[in-house]
Amino acid sequence: MLVLCLFAMITGTLLVIPKHFTFHTPWIQAAYLLLLCAGLGIFSLILLKKKRILKKGNEPFSRKERAVWQFAYFVLAIVLIGIIHDAVTKTTFVF
């Protein structure tokens, strides 16, 4: 997922330039901000998982840990939906 976020940022940048948009356009700034939040979220999940593996070994996830991971992926999916909404409607979801 982290590689896909990086790929989305690169291709998004390459699509903004030929269409003569500026990076100061509100919906483009919102998309980059949400993409940065998603990338940081994914990166932090990776770090937490590695820390847990080093600490506990290969024990299976508990029910509480599994719920936290599912909630984290749900939040990341909402962020990605926000990015798609901003790109399609060319407005921010807030304004």
C-alpha positions as CSV (number, residue, x, y, z in Angstrom):
1,M,0.0,0.0,0.0
2,L,2.9,2.4,0.8
3,V,4.3,1.8,-2.7
4,L,0.8,2.5,-4.2
5,C,0.6,5.8,-2.3
6,L,4.0,6.8,-3.7
7,F,2.9,5.7,-7.2
8,A,-0.3,7.8,-6.8
9,M,1.7,10.9,-5.8
10,I,4.1,10.5,-8.7
11,T,1.4,9.9,-11.3
12,G,-0.8,12.7,-9.8
13,T,2.0,15.1,-10.1
14,L,2.6,14.1,-13.7
15,L,-1.1,14.6,-14.5
16,V,-1.3,18.1,-12.9
17,I,1.5,19.7,-14.9
18,P,0.1,19.0,-18.5
19,K,-3.4,20.1,-17.5
20,H,-2.0,23.5,-16.5
21,F,-3.3,23.4,-12.9
22,T,-1.2,24.9,-10.1
23,F,-0.3,23.1,-7.0
24,H,-2.1,25.9,-5.1
25,T,-5.5,24.7,-6.3
26,P,-7.5,23.7,-3.1
27,W,-8.6,20.3,-4.3
28,I,-5.1,19.4,-5.4
29,Q,-3.6,20.5,-2.0
30,A,-6.3,18.5,-0.2
31,A,-5.5,15.4,-2.3
32,Y,-1.8,15.7,-1.5
33,L,-2.5,16.3,2.2
34,L,-4.8,13.2,2.4
35,L,-2.2,11.2,0.5
36,L,0.5,12.2,2.9
37,C,-1.8,11.3,5.9
38,A,-2.5,7.9,4.3
39,G,1.2,7.3,3.7
40,L,2.1,8.2,7.2
41,G,-0.7,6.0,8.5
42,I,0.5,3.0,6.5
43,F,4.2,3.7,7.5
44,S,3.2,3.8,11.2
45,L,1.2,0.6,10.9
46,I,4.3,-1.1,9.4
47,L,6.5,0.2,12.2
48,L,4.0,-1.0,14.8
49,K,3.7,-4.4,13.3
50,K,7.5,-4.8,13.1
51,K,7.8,-3.7,16.8
52,R,5.1,-6.2,17.8
53,I,6.8,-9.0,15.9
54,L,10.1,-8.3,17.5
55,K,8.6,-8.1,20.9
56,K,6.2,-11.1,20.9
57,G,7.5,-13.4,18.3
58,N,5.1,-15.1,15.9
59,E,2.1,-15.2,18.2
60,P,-1.2,-14.7,16.5
61,F,-3.0,-11.4,16.9
62,S,-5.4,-11.1,19.8
63,R,-9.0,-10.0,19.1
64,K,-8.3,-6.5,20.3
65,E,-5.2,-6.1,18.1
66,R,-7.2,-7.4,15.1
67,A,-9.9,-4.8,15.8
68,V,-7.3,-2.0,15.9
69,W,-5.8,-3.1,12.6
70,Q,-9.3,-3.4,10.9
71,F,-10.2,0.1,12.2
72,A,-6.8,1.5,10.8
73,Y,-7.5,0.0,7.4
74,F,-11.0,1.4,7.5
75,V,-9.7,4.9,8.2
76,L,-7.1,4.5,5.4
77,A,-9.9,3.5,3.0
78,I,-12.0,6.6,4.0
79,V,-8.9,8.7,3.3
80,L,-8.5,7.2,-0.1
81,I,-12.2,7.7,-0.9
82,G,-11.7,11.4,0.1
83,I,-8.8,11.6,-2.4
84,I,-10.8,10.1,-5.1
85,H,-13.8,12.4,-4.3
86,D,-11.5,15.5,-4.5
87,A,-10.0,14.4,-7.8
88,V,-13.3,13.6,-9.5
89,T,-15.3,16.6,-8.3
90,K,-12.4,19.1,-8.3
91,T,-13.5,20.4,-5.0
92,T,-12.5,19.6,-1.5
93,F,-14.8,17.5,0.7
94,V,-14.8,20.2,3.4
95,F,-15.5,23.4,1.4
